[in-house]
Amino acid sequence: MIPKLTIEQRKLASIDLTATYLSNYYAGWRYAKVLTLEKLINERYVFFKEIALQTKPVGDDSGEATIAQEIQHGLYFDAISQCVQYVEDLFALIKASKQPDFFVRNVITYKAGEVINYLKSFKADEKNIGSIFHFPADLPFSDTESAERYNLGKSNLINYTNDLIKFYKDYEFFYNQYKHGLAVAMRPFGNIYNQDQIENDKTGKKHPYLSVYDNMNLQAGFKRGTASIKNGILMLGFTDNVRPYISQLSEENNFIRLVHPPDYPNLSIELLVDIAKKTFCCVNIFIDNYHLKIKPEEGNRKFELPRDYQNNSYMLCSYIETKD
């Protein structure tokens, strides 16, 4: 006879399954992917020399124009995609921990829409930060040094989390356009780079021109933030056959408009690496703290806070839990 799973037995089983999952999870994979993309961008003319010759369009005899434009753009969009998904991974883990007895079910087959809504609406502040990273956010301290270290770590975690939420909101549209593949402007103006543009790219004088397509009318674009007067409204294909009917085509959401990243024209791979590094730090903090929560060590309760995400350094804190 199969024993019936009680509430207490489900809790114990979930603890073991969750601990197994967390032990097998590699928090650094997307960070490693972004670092790989950084390396490919920096070494693109060497690494993609032969690949470009096989994938170049007619008119790019050496393949270098394709490396300078389409391949470089694709690498940047891939890095953006990895960073956006990395932040979503973090909040999928956080949200799954809200139902600890069903953590494994909720993290492996999570509902993306619910996680995204939770992410976008979350306010990282003194009140909420401890609940998502599983540490007490209002501990009293008997000495000033410990209190300062604790407050620094907590403040760091609040700032990192807010930075990640902002990045997600800013770049979600670009991730969605790239994810679906057909809405990314790899060659925005349809032109193959000339030799001067290639040389400027090689010497760092030309920034990658990153943009994705949107077909929504301007009213809808302004409402959802994909149209902005900051960089101008740039519509492509403004030919004699299109120009007289642009109002009707716009109403039908049947025209092409370019959308630039929020950090345009200063978006760099270094910025994306920085986001990946912060996410790596936050994911590690969550995993370590949640593991310590569900399987606490004997004696003092422990948790981690970030000292500096740049060098991946943490501080281990401990406290005595009382019943008062």
VOMARDO-16600 format. One record per residue: x, y, z of N, C-alpha, C in turn; residue in three letters. Coordinates in steps of 0.05 Angstrom, whole numbers, padded with zeros to 5 digits, always signed. Layout:
XYZXYZXYZALA...
% end
This chain:
+00017-00024+00000+00000+00000+00000+00018+00025+00000MET+00012+00043-00018+00027+00068-00020+00020+00087+00002ILE+00039+00096+00018+00032+00114+00040+00022+00141+00030PRO+00004+00152+00045-00007+00178+00037+00012+00200+00046LYS+00016+00219+00029+00034+00241+00034+00021+00262+00052LEU+00031+00265+00076+00020+00284+00095+00033+00311+00090THR+00022+00332+00103+00034+00359+00100+00062+00359+00110ILE+00067+00346+00133+00094+00346+00144+00113+00330+00126GLU+00104+00308+00115+00121+00292+00098+00127+00306+00072GLN+00107+00321+00061+00112+00337+00037+00134+00358+00042ARG+00132+00370+00066+00152+00391+00073+00180+00379+00074LYS+00183+00356+00087+00209+00343+00089+00219+00334+00061LEU+00201+00323+00045+00209+00315+00018+00217+00339+00001ALA+00203+00361+00004+00209+00385-00011+00236+00396-00003SER+00242+00395+00022+00268+00405+00031+00291+00389+00018ILE+00288+00363+00017+00309+00347+00004+00311+00352-00026ASP+00288+00354-00039+00287+00358-00068+00298+00386-00074LEU+00291+00406-00058+00301+00433-00063+00331+00435-00059THR+00340+00422-00038+00369+00421-00032+00384+00408-00055ALA+00373+00387-00066+00385+00373-00089+00386+00392-00113THR+00363+00406-00118+00362+00424-00141+00383+00446-00138TYR+00384+00459-00114+00403+00481-00110+00432+00472-00112LEU+00437+00448-00103+00465+00438-00104+00474+00433-00133SER+00454+00427-00151+00461+00421-00179+00459+00446-00197ASN+00448+00467-00186+00444+00492-00202+00471+00506-00205TYR+00477+00515-00230+00502+00529-00235+00494+00559-00240TYR+00499+00575-00220+00490+00603-00221+00506+00619-00241ALA+00529+00609-00249+00547+00625-00266+00544+00621-00296GLY+00525+00604-00304+00525+00597-00333+00519+00621-00351TRP+00498+00636-00344+00492+00659-00361+00514+00681-00359ARG+00526+00683-00336+00548+00701-00333+00571+00692-00351TYR+00577+00667-00351+00597+00656-00369+00590+00661-00399ALA+00565+00659-00405+00556+00664-00433+00562+00693-00441LYS+00555+00712-00423+00560+00740-00429+00590+00746-00431VAL+00606+00734-00414+00635+00737-00416+00645+00725-00442LEU+00633+00703-00451+00641+00691-00476+00634+00710-00499THR+00610+00722-00498+00602+00741-00519+00620+00766-00519LEU+00628+00775-00495+00647+00797-00494+00673+00790-00508GLU+00683+00766-00503+00708+00757-00516+00704+00755-00547LYS+00682+00745-00555+00676+00743-00584+00674+00770-00597LEU+00662+00789-00583+00660+00817-00594+00688+00829-00597ILE+00704+00826-00576+00731+00837-00576+00750+00824-00596ASN+00744+00799-00602+00762+00785-00621+00747+00777-00647GLU+00727+00793-00654+00709+00785-00676+00722+00782-00703ARG+00742+00799-00709+00754+00798-00735+00772+00774-00739TYR+00781+00762-00717+00797+00738-00718+00778+00713-00717VAL+00761+00713-00697+00744+00689-00693+00725+00684-00716PHE+00713+00705-00727+00692+00702-00747+00702+00704-00776PHE+00728+00704-00779+00739+00708-00806+00728+00688-00826LYS+00731+00662-00819+00722+00641-00837+00691+00638-00837GLU+00679+00642-00814+00650+00640-00812+00637+00661-00829ILE+00647+00685-00828+00636+00707-00844+00637+00701-00874ALA+00658+00689-00883+00660+00682-00911+00638+00662-00920LEU+00629+00646-00901+00608+00627-00908+00580+00639-00905GLN+00577+00661-00891+00551+00672-00885+00546+00700-00896THR+00566+00712-00909+00564+00739-00918+00545+00742-00941LYS+00534+00766-00945+00517+00771-00968+00534+00777-00992PRO+00522+00777-01016+00536+00784-01040+00544+00813-01038VAL+00569+00819-01045+00579+00846-01043+00599+00851-01021GLY+00600+00832-01002+00620+00834-00980+00642+00814-00986ASP+00661+00821-01003+00681+00801-01012+00697+00789-00990ASP+00706+00806-00971+00723+00796-00949+00708+00785-00925SER+00683+00792-00923+00667+00783-00900+00670+00802-00876GLY+00688+00822-00878+00693+00840-00856+00670+00859-00851GLU+00656+00866-00872+00633+00884-00868+00611+00870-00853ALA+00608+00844-00857+00589+00828-00843+00597+00825-00813THR+00623+00822-00808+00633+00821-00780+00627+00847-00766ILE+00633+00869-00780+00630+00896-00767+00602+00903-00761ALA+00583+00893-00778+00555+00901-00774+00538+00878-00764GLN+00530+00860-00781+00510+00840-00773+00519+00822-00751GLU+00544+00812-00753+00553+00793-00732+00557+00807-00705ILE+00568+00831-00706+00572+00846-00681+00545+00853-00669GLN+00526+00861-00685+00499+00867-00675+00487+00843-00662HIS+00489+00820-00676+00478+00795-00665+00490+00787-00638GLY+00516+00791-00635+00529+00785-00610+00519+00803-00587LEU+00515+00828-00593+00504+00847-00573+00475+00839-00565TYR+00459+00833-00585+00431+00825-00579+00431+00799-00563PHE+00449+00781-00569+00451+00756-00553+00458+00762-00524ASP+00477+00781-00520+00485+00788-00493+00462+00801-00478ALA+00447+00819-00492+00423+00831-00480+00403+00809-00471ILE+00399+00790-00489+00380+00768-00484+00388+00752-00460SER+00414+00746-00458+00424+00731-00435+00420+00746-00409GLN+00425+00772-00409+00422+00788-00385+00392+00790-00376CYS+00375+00795-00396+00346+00797-00389+00336+00770-00377VAL+00344+00748-00390+00335+00722-00381+00347+00715-00354GLN+00371+00725-00349+00385+00720-00323+00369+00733-00301TYR+00360+00758-00305+00344+00772-00285+00318+00757-00280VAL+00306+00747-00302+00281+00732-00299+00287+00706-00284GLU+00309+00693-00289+00317+00669-00274+00317+00675-00244ASP+00330+00697-00237+00331+00705-00208+00304+00707-00196LEU+00286+00720-00210+00259+00725-00198+00242+00700-00200PHE+00248+00682-00218+00234+00656-00219+00241+00640-00194ALA+00267+00640-00187+00276+00627-00162+00263+00640-00138LEU+00263+00666-00137+00251+00681-00114+00222+00674-00111ILE+00207+00675-00133+00178+00670-00132+00172+00641-00124LYS+00188+00623-00134+00184+00594-00127+00187+00590-00097ALA+00205+00606-00085+00210+00602-00056+00187+00612-00039SER+00167+00626-00051+00144+00635-00036+00126+00611-00028LYS+00128+00589-00043+00114+00564-00036+00135+00542-00032GLN+00148+00542-00010+00171+00524-00006+00164+00494-00009PRO+00140+00486-00003+00133+00458-00006+00130+00450-00035ASP+00128+00470-00053+00125+00464-00082+00147+00478-00098PHE+00170+00483-00085+00191+00498-00098+00200+00485-00124PHE+00205+00459-00124+00216+00446-00148+00195+00448-00171VAL+00170+00442-00165+00150+00444-00185+00149+00472-00197ARG+00149+00492-00180+00145+00520-00189+00169+00532-00203ASN+00193+00522-00197+00216+00533-00210+00222+00519-00237VAL+00216+00494-00239+00222+00479-00264+00201+00485-00286ILE+00176+00488-00278+00155+00494-00297+00141+00520-00289THR+00157+00541-00286+00145+00566-00276+00129+00580-00298TYR+00110+00595-00289+00093+00610-00308+00106+00637-00312LYS+00116+00641-00337+00132+00664-00343+00117+00690-00338ALA+00092+00691-00346+00076+00716-00342+00074+00724-00313GLY+00070+00704-00296+00068+00711-00267+00094+00721-00256GLU+00116+00708-00265+00143+00717-00255+00149+00745-00265VAL+00143+00751-00290+00148+00777-00301+00132+00799-00287ILE+00107+00793-00282+00090+00812-00268+00101+00817-00239ASN+00109+00796-00226+00120+00798-00200+00146+00814-00200TYR+00163+00809-00219+00188+00823-00222+00183+00853-00226LEU+00166+00860-00245+00161+00888-00252+00148+00904-00229LYS+00132+00890-00213+00118+00904-00192+00133+00904-00165SER+00155+00889-00164+00169+00887-00139+00185+00913-00132PHE+00183+00921-00107+00197+00945-00098+00219+00936-00079LYS+00244+00939-00087+00266+00931-00070+00273+00954-00051ALA+00266+00950-00026+00271+00970-00006+00277+00957+00021ASP+00281+00973+00041+00287+00962+00068+00266+00942+00077GLU+00242+00947+00070+00220+00931+00080+00219+00903+00067LYS+00225+00902+00041+00220+00878+00025+00244+00861+00019ASN+00268+00873+00020+00292+00859+00010+00298+00833+00025ILE+00293+00833+00051+00299+00809+00067+00280+00786+00059GLY+00255+00792+00052+00236+00771+00046+00244+00755+00021SER+00256+00769+00001+00262+00754-00024+00290+00741-00023ILE+00308+00751-00006+00334+00739-00003+00338+00723+00023PHE+00316+00720+00037+00314+00702+00060+00335+00709+00082HIS+00333+00733+00092+00349+00741+00115+00332+00761+00131PHE+00336+00763+00157+00321+00783+00173+00331+00811+00166PRO+00312+00828+00158+00320+00855+00149+00320+00876+00171ALA+00316+00868+00196+00315+00888+00217+00329+00878+00243ASP+00353+00866+00239+00367+00855+00263+00378+00877+00280LEU+00376+00873+00306+00390+00892+00325+00419+00883+00329PRO+00437+00901+00333+00465+00894+00337+00475+00908+00363PHE+00494+00894+00376+00505+00905+00401+00531+00921+00396SER+00542+00918+00371+00566+00934+00365+00563+00948+00339ASP+00576+00971+00337+00573+00989+00313+00585+00976+00288THR+00608+00963+00291+00621+00951+00267+00603+00931+00253GLU+00591+00913+00269+00574+00892+00257+00549+00905+00244SER+00538+00925+00257+00515+00939+00246+00522+00953+00219ALA+00545+00965+00218+00554+00978+00193+00558+00958+00171GLU+00570+00936+00177+00574+00915+00156+00547+00905+00146ARG+00530+00900+00164+00503+00890+00158+00488+00910+00140TYR+00488+00935+00148+00474+00956+00134+00486+00960+00106ASN+00512+00958+00104+00525+00961+00078+00517+00938+00059LEU+00517+00914+00070+00509+00891+00053+00480+00893+00045GLY+00463+00901+00063+00435+00904+00057+00430+00926+00036LYS+00444+00948+00039+00442+00970+00021+00451+00962-00007SER+00473+00947-00008+00484+00937-00033+00463+00920-00047ASN+00451+00902-00032+00431+00884-00044+00407+00899-00055LEU+00398+00919-00040+00375+00936-00050+00383+00949-00076ILE+00407+00961-00077+00415+00976-00101+00418+00957-00125ASN+00431+00934-00120+00435+00915-00142+00408+00906-00153TYR+00389+00899-00135+00363+00889-00144+00348+00910-00160THR+00349+00935-00150+00335+00956-00165+00348+00961-00192ASN+00374+00959-00194+00388+00961-00220+00379+00939-00239ASP+00376+00915-00229+00368+00893-00246+00338+00895-00255LEU+00321+00905-00237+00293+00909-00245+00291+00930-00266ILE+00306+00952-00263+00306+00974-00283+00316+00963-00310LYS+00338+00948-00309+00349+00938-00334+00328+00920-00348PHE+00315+00903-00333+00295+00885-00344+00273+00901-00358TYR+00262+00921-00344+00241+00937-00356+00250+00952-00381LYS+00275+00962-00380+00286+00977-00403+00290+00959-00427ASP+00298+00934-00423+00308+00918-00445+00290+00894-00452TYR+00268+00891-00438+00250+00868-00443+00241+00868-00472GLU+00234+00892-00483+00224+00894-00510+00246+00884-00530PHE+00271+00890-00525+00293+00882-00543+00297+00852-00541PHE+00294+00842-00517+00296+00813-00514+00274+00798-00529TYR+00249+00809-00527+00227+00796-00541+00231+00797-00571ASN+00240+00820-00581+00244+00822-00610+00266+00803-00620GLN+00287+00801-00604+00309+00783-00612+00300+00753-00609TYR+00285+00748-00588+00276+00720-00583+00260+00710-00606LYS+00243+00727-00618+00226+00718-00640+00241+00720-00667HIS+00265+00732-00666+00283+00730-00689+00278+00748-00712GLY+00254+00752-00720+00248+00767-00745+00245+00797-00741LEU+00248+00807-00717+00244+00835-00711+00269+00849-00702ALA+00292+00839-00710+00318+00851-00702+00331+00863-00727VAL+00340+00888-00724+00352+00902-00747+00382+00896-00748ALA+00389+00873-00758+00418+00866-00760+00432+00885-00780MET+00419+00893-00801+00430+00911-00821+00409+00933-00824ARG+00407+00952-00805+00384+00971-00803+00377+00985-00828PRO+00396+00994-00844+00390+01010-00868+00394+00995-00894PHE+00398+00969-00892+00401+00952-00916+00427+00955-00931GLY+00446+00969-00919+00471+00975-00933+00494+00958-00922ASN+00511+00948-00939+00536+00934-00931+00556+00956-00924ILE+00570+00953-00901+00590+00973-00893+00611+00976-00915TYR+00620+01001-00918+00643+01006-00937+00669+01003-00921ASN+00691+01007-00935+00717+01002-00922+00722+01022-00900GLN+00714+01048-00904+00718+01067-00882+00703+01060-00857ASP+00678+01050-00860+00663+01042-00837+00675+01018-00823GLN+00686+00999-00839+00700+00976-00827+00724+00985-00811ILE+00740+01003-00823+00764+01013-00809+00757+01028-00783GLU+00736+01044-00785+00727+01058-00761+00717+01039-00739ASN+00705+01017-00747+00696+00997-00728+00721+00983-00715ASP+00741+00977-00731+00765+00964-00721+00779+00981-00701LYS+00779+01007-00705+00794+01025-00688+00777+01036-00665THR+00752+01028-00663+00734+01036-00642+00722+01063-00646GLY+00724+01074-00670+00712+01101-00675+00682+01099-00682LYS+00673+01075-00687+00645+01072-00695+00631+01053-00675LYS+00611+01063-00662+00596+01046-00644+00576+01029-00659HIS+00570+01005-00649+00549+00989-00663+00523+01003-00663PRO+00509+01002-00685+00483+01015-00687+00461+00995-00681TYR+00454+00993-00655+00435+00973-00646+00407+00984-00648LEU+00390+00968-00660+00361+00976-00662+00345+00951-00668SER+00320+00952-00660+00301+00931-00668+00277+00944-00681VAL+00261+00927-00694+00238+00937-00708+00213+00938-00690TYR+00197+00958-00695+00170+00959-00684+00151+00967-00707ASP+00127+00956-00707+00107+00962-00728+00083+00977-00716ASN+00083+00981-00690+00060+00994-00677+00059+01024-00684MET+00035+01034-00686+00031+01063-00691+00043+01079-00669ASN+00048+01105-00674+00063+01121-00655+00048+01124-00628LEU+00022+01126-00629+00007+01129-00604+00011+01104-00586GLN+00010+01081-00598+00015+01056-00583+00044+01055-00575ALA+00062+01064-00592+00091+01063-00586+00098+01081-00563GLY+00087+01105-00562+00092+01123-00540+00081+01112-00514PHE+00058+01098-00516+00045+01087-00492+00062+01065-00480LYS+00073+01047-00496+00088+01025-00485+00119+01030-00485ARG+00127+01055-00492+00154+01063-00490+00173+01055-00512GLY+00162+01046-00535+00179+01038-00557+00182+01061-00578THR+00170+01084-00573+00173+01107-00589+00182+01130-00571ALA+00202+01145-00580+00213+01166-00563+00224+01188-00581SER+00220+01213-00572+00230+01235-00588+00260+01241-00581ILE+00270+01226-00561+00298+01231-00552+00317+01226-00575LYS+00314+01204-00589+00331+01197-00612+00317+01201-00639ASN+00293+01213-00638+00279+01217-00663+00262+01193-00670GLY+00242+01198-00687+00225+01176-00697+00235+01168-00724ILE+00247+01145-00726+00260+01137-00751+00244+01114-00764LEU+00231+01121-00786+00215+01101-00801+00230+01093-00827MET+00232+01068-00832+00247+01058-00855+00228+01053-00879LEU+00240+01050-00903+00224+01044-00926+00205+01066-00934GLY+00214+01091-00930+00197+01114-00936+00198+01121-00965PHE+00189+01103-00982+00190+01106-01011+00166+01121-01022THR+00167+01126-01048+00144+01139-01061+00119+01123-01059ASP+00121+01096-01057+00098+01079-01055+00087+01078-01027ASN+00103+01086-01008+00095+01085-00979+00086+01112-00969VAL+00101+01133-00977+00097+01160-00965+00069+01170-00966ARG+00054+01168-00988+00027+01179-00989+00007+01165-00970PRO+00014+01141-00962-00005+01125-00947+00004+01118-00919TYR+00024+01134-00909+00036+01128-00884+00016+01129-00861ILE-00004+01147-00862-00024+01148-00840-00040+01123-00839SER-00049+01113-00862-00065+01089-00862-00048+01065-00854GLN-00024+01063-00865-00006+01041-00857+00000+01041-00827LEU+00002+01065-00816+00007+01068-00788-00017+01058-00772SER-00041+01065-00780-00065+01057-00766-00068+01026-00767GLU-00058+01014-00789-00059+00985-00792-00036+00971-00777GLU-00018+00987-00764+00006+00975-00753+00022+00959-00773ASN+00025+00971-00797+00036+00957-00820+00058+00973-00832ASN+00077+00983-00815+00100+00997-00825+00124+00991-00807PHE+00147+01001-00815+00172+00994-00800+00182+01019-00786ILE+00188+01016-00760+00200+01038-00744+00222+01026-00728ARG+00245+01040-00726+00267+01031-00710+00265+01039-00681LEU+00273+01021-00663+00273+01027-00635+00301+01023-00624VAL+00312+01043-00611+00339+01041-00600+00339+01034-00571HIS+00360+01021-00561+00362+01015-00532+00362+01040-00516PRO+00353+01039-00491+00353+01062-00474+00380+01075-00470PRO+00402+01060-00471+00429+01070-00468+00442+01078-00494ASP+00427+01078-00516+00438+01086-00542+00446+01116-00540TYR+00469+01124-00552+00488+01107-00567+00511+01096-00550PRO+00508+01097-00523+00530+01090-00506+00529+01062-00495ASN+00510+01045-00505+00509+01018-00496+00535+01003-00504LEU+00546+00990-00484+00572+00976-00489+00569+00947-00478SER+00587+00930-00487+00588+00903-00476+00596+00904-00446ILE+00612+00924-00439+00620+00927-00411+00596+00932-00393GLU+00576+00947-00402+00552+00952-00387+00537+00925-00383LEU+00535+00909-00404+00521+00884-00402+00535+00864-00384LEU+00562+00864-00386+00577+00847-00367+00572+00855-00339VAL+00570+00881-00334+00565+00892-00307+00538+00882-00296ASP+00517+00882-00314+00491+00872-00306+00492+00842-00300ILE+00506+00827-00317+00509+00798-00312+00523+00793-00286ALA+00543+00809-00280+00558+00805-00255+00541+00810-00231LYS+00524+00831-00232+00506+00837-00210+00486+00815-00206LYS+00476+00804-00229+00456+00783-00227+00469+00758-00215THR+00493+00752-00224+00508+00729-00213+00510+00731-00183PHE+00517+00755-00173+00519+00760-00145+00492+00755-00131CYS+00471+00766-00142+00444+00763-00129+00434+00735-00129CYS+00439+00720-00151+00430+00692-00152+00445+00676-00131VAL+00471+00681-00128+00487+00666-00108+00477+00672-00080ASN+00471+00698-00075+00461+00705-00048+00434+00691-00043ILE+00416+00690-00063+00391+00677-00059+00395+00647-00053PHE+00411+00634-00069+00415+00605-00067+00427+00598-00039ILE+00448+00612-00032+00461+00606-00006+00442+00612+00017ASP+00428+00634+00016+00410+00640+00039+00386+00622+00040ASN+00375+00614+00017+00352+00596+00017+00360+00569+00027TYR+00384+00560+00019+00394+00534+00028+00398+00534+00058HIS+00409+00556+00068+00414+00558+00097+00387+00560+00112LEU+00366+00570+00099+00340+00573+00112+00326+00546+00114LYS+00326+00530+00092+00312+00505+00092+00327+00483+00106ILE+00354+00485+00107+00371+00466+00121+00390+00481+00139LYS+00380+00493+00160+00397+00509+00178+00418+00492+00192PRO+00441+00504+00196+00462+00490+00211+00456+00492+00241GLU+00467+00474+00256+00463+00475+00285+00476+00500+00297GLU+00464+00511+00317+00475+00535+00329+00463+00560+00318GLY+00480+00580+00313+00470+00606+00303+00459+00604+00275ASN+00438+00620+00270+00428+00622+00242+00447+00639+00226ARG+00450+00632+00200+00469+00647+00183+00456+00656+00157LYS+00467+00676+00146+00459+00686+00119+00482+00702+00107PHE+00480+00706+00081+00501+00721+00067+00490+00748+00056GLU+00508+00767+00055+00502+00793+00042+00526+00800+00024LEU+00521+00815+00003+00543+00822-00015+00561+00844-00004PRO+00586+00840-00006+00605+00861+00001+00611+00878-00024ARG+00617+00865-00046+00623+00879-00071+00619+00859-00094ASP+00599+00865-00111+00594+00847-00133+00616+00847-00154TYR+00632+00868-00155+00654+00870-00175+00674+00848-00172GLN+00681+00841-00147+00700+00819-00143+00687+00795-00130ASN+00660+00794-00131+00645+00771-00122+00651+00764-00093ASN+00652+00784-00076+00658+00780-00048+00633+00783-00031SER+00631+00766-00011+00607+00765+00007+00615+00766+00036TYR+00596+00773+00053+00601+00772+00081+00581+00752+00094MET+00590+00735+00111+00573+00716+00124+00565+00727+00151LEU+00539+00729+00155+00529+00740+00181+00516+00718+00197CYS+00516+00721+00223+00502+00701+00240+00488+00715+00262SER+00467+00702+00272+00451+00713+00294+00438+00691+00310TYR+00430+00697+00334+00417+00678+00351+00387+00683+00350ILE+00372+00663+00342+00343+00666+00340+00330+00661+00366GLU+00314+00680+00376+00300+00677+00401+00271+00675+00396THR+00256+00666+00416+00227+00663+00414+00212+00688+00421LYS+00226+00708+00431+00213+00734+00439+00205+00750+00415ASP
% end
